[in-house]
Amino acid sequence: MNNTTSIILLGSIALAFAIDYLFNGFSGSVFLARKLADLIEYMAFWR
């Protein structure tokens, strides 16, 4: 990954968090974090 791609990716992620904060108060980010934690736990079970 080159510098341009990493900067664009970082900007996209930061923009997504900013939009989530402005419109939802981070509820979308919390939902995704909980689902990611559930997925990690599920994958660890099948390990």
Secondary structure, DSSP 8 states (H G I E B T S, - for coil): --HHHHHHHHHHHHHHHHHHHHHHTTHHHHHHHHHHHHHHHHHHHT-
